[in-house]
Amino acid sequence: MERLRQRADFLAAATGAKAPVAGFVLQARLRSDEGPPRVGFTVSKKVGNAVERNRVRRRLRELIRLTADGRVRSGHDYVMVGRRGALTVPFGRMIEDFATALGRVHAGRKARDPAASRANAAATTAAKA
């Protein structure tokens, strides 16, 4: 497993599937090659000061180190976007959330379109009436 280091790779992964959970957002993108999986970590200043951001980053790195073998797929880029909740969520729950998030991004679910959701809700309501 390799690390993502270039900004372009992070931006490319942001265009892929996303799976938000309590402590982080997992972003994944299928690359055009079949190389080893690559993982990147990012934590914005909104999360807290440098000490808190580094603590979140360390927890995310440890999460990947312990659970990623056999779960992440070759030819994919993954980005873990740390959230403030990662400071307080129990590590066991973060492991469960990571497995859930991986399943969601590999299932190929796309982000919901709020306009489409409203249109479907209006059509359903009209059909019931």
C-alpha positions in Angstrom: 0.0 0.0 0.0 1.3 3.4 -0.9 0.6 6.9 0.2 -1.0 9.7 -1.8 1.1 12.8 -1.6 0.3 15.0 -4.6 -2.6 17.5 -4.6 -3.8 16.3 -8.0 -4.3 12.8 -6.6 -6.4 14.2 -3.7 -8.5 16.2 -6.0 -9.0 13.3 -8.3 -10.1 11.1 -5.4 -12.6 13.8 -4.4 -14.5 13.2 -7.7 -15.1 9.6 -6.8 -17.5 7.9 -4.4 -17.9 9.3 -0.9 -19.0 7.6 2.3 -19.4 9.9 5.3 -19.4 8.4 8.8 -19.0 10.0 12.3 -15.3 10.3 12.4 -14.3 10.7 8.8 -15.3 10.8 5.2 -13.9 8.1 2.9 -13.4 9.0 -0.7 -12.5 6.4 -3.3 -11.6 6.5 -6.9 -10.8 3.7 -9.4 -7.5 4.5 -11.2 -6.7 3.4 -14.8 -3.9 1.2 -13.6 -3.8 -1.9 -11.5 -1.1 -0.8 -9.1 -1.2 -1.1 -5.4 -3.9 0.8 -3.4 -2.9 4.3 -2.4 -4.2 6.0 0.7 -4.1 9.7 1.6 -5.1 11.6 4.8 -6.3 15.1 5.2 -7.5 17.0 8.2 -8.5 20.7 7.9 -8.0 23.4 10.4 -11.7 23.4 11.2 -11.0 20.2 13.2 -8.9 22.0 15.7 -5.4 23.1 16.6 -2.3 21.2 15.4 -2.3 18.8 18.3 -5.9 17.7 17.7 -5.4 17.5 13.9 -2.3 15.3 14.3 -4.2 13.1 16.8 -7.0 12.6 14.2 -4.4 11.9 11.5 -2.7 9.3 13.7 -6.0 7.5 14.5 -6.8 7.4 10.8 -3.4 6.0 9.9 -3.7 3.4 12.6 -7.2 2.5 11.4 -5.8 1.8 7.9 -2.8 -0.1 9.2 -4.9 -2.5 11.2 -7.9 -3.0 8.9 -7.0 -2.3 5.3 -5.2 -5.5 4.4 -7.5 -7.5 2.2 -10.3 -4.9 2.2 -8.8 -2.1 0.0 -8.6 -2.9 -3.6 -5.7 -2.6 -6.0 -6.0 0.1 -8.6 -7.9 2.4 -6.2 -7.1 5.6 -4.5 -8.6 6.3 -1.0 -8.6 9.6 0.9 -9.6 9.7 4.5 -10.9 13.2 5.4 -10.7 13.5 9.2 -13.6 15.1 11.2 -13.7 16.4 14.7 -15.7 13.4 15.8 -12.7 11.2 15.3 -11.3 12.6 18.5 -14.2 11.2 20.6 -15.5 8.2 18.7 -14.3 4.9 20.2 -11.7 3.2 18.1 -13.7 0.0 17.8 -16.6 2.0 16.3 -14.2 3.7 13.9 -13.2 0.2 12.7 -16.8 -0.8 12.1 -17.5 2.5 10.3 -14.5 2.0 8.1 -15.8 -1.4 7.0 -19.2 0.1 6.3 -17.7 3.0 4.4 -15.6 0.7 2.3 -18.6 -1.4 1.4 -20.5 1.7 0.4 -17.8 3.2 -1.9 -17.2 -0.2 -3.5 -20.9 -0.7 -4.1 -20.7 2.3 -6.4 -23.4 4.3 -4.7 -23.5 7.8 -5.9 -24.2 10.9 -3.8 -27.9 11.8 -3.6 -29.1 14.6 -5.7 -31.4 16.8 -3.5 -33.4 18.0 -6.5 -34.0 14.5 -7.7 -35.0 13.4 -4.2 -37.6 16.2 -4.0 -38.9 15.3 -7.5 -39.3 11.6 -6.5 -41.0 12.6 -3.2 -43.4 14.9 -5.1 -44.2 12.1 -7.6 -44.8 9.6 -4.9 -47.1 12.0 -3.0 -49.0 12.7 -6.2 -49.4 9.0 -7.0 -50.8 8.3 -3.5 -53.4 11.1 -3.9 
